Structure formats: structure tokens, C-alpha cells
Amino acid sequence: MGMCLPCLGGAAEDVVDTPDPETRRRQLAEAAEKRQKETSNRGVKNPEALERKKRKQEEMEKQTVMGTSPSGGGGLKWQMG
């Protein structure tokens, strides 16, 4: 009858070395970051343009909060007097 065990001569080749915990942690973090990027860019044809648009919107919101006009504040001032 045949044996269910692999040939002992090739058993050393079948062993997979696992990386140390620090390397494994780094690999998992990189994979998670990659998945997150892919998910956030799903359906977006030009992710760079989207990022620029987001930054521009954030800058406009920041200027609005600070009370300055995004156009430079060159509007007319009206005083009652």
C-alpha cells in the first residue's frame, strides 16, 4: 500500500519560511493602505484631478472661516453715513 506522507527527500523544499513579525506587520500595513486607496478611487477616472479639486475646496472653506474672500477681498465696502 502507498503511504500518505510526501517523499522525505523533497520535504525540505516544501517548507515555507514565514517572515519575522515586524516584516509581516509592515506588509499588512502596506496592503491595507493599497486596498484603501483602491477603494477610495473606485469609479474615478482621474484621481489626481479629484485630489486637486478637494484641496481647492478645502482652501475655499478655510478662507471662508477666516473671513477672507477667495477672490482677494476686492469687493466694494458700503458705509451708512
C-alpha positions, 0 to 999 in steps of 0.5 A, a space after each residue: 500500500 502507498 503511504 500518505 506522507 510526501 517523499 522525505 527527500 523533497 520535504 525540505 523544499 516544501 517548507 515555507 519560511 514565514 517572515 519575522 513579525 515586524 516584516 509581516 506587520 509592515 506588509 499588512 500595513 502596506 496592503 491595507 493602505 493599497 486596498 484603501 486607496 483602491 477603494 477610495 478611487 473606485 469609479 474615478 477616472 482621474 484621481 489626481 484631478 479629484 485630489 486637486 479639486 478637494 484641496 481647492 475646496 478645502 482652501 475655499 472653506 478655510 478662507 471662508 472661516 477666516 473671513 477672507 474672500 477667495 477672490 482677494 477681498 476686492 469687493 466694494 465696502 458700503 458705509 451708512 453715513 
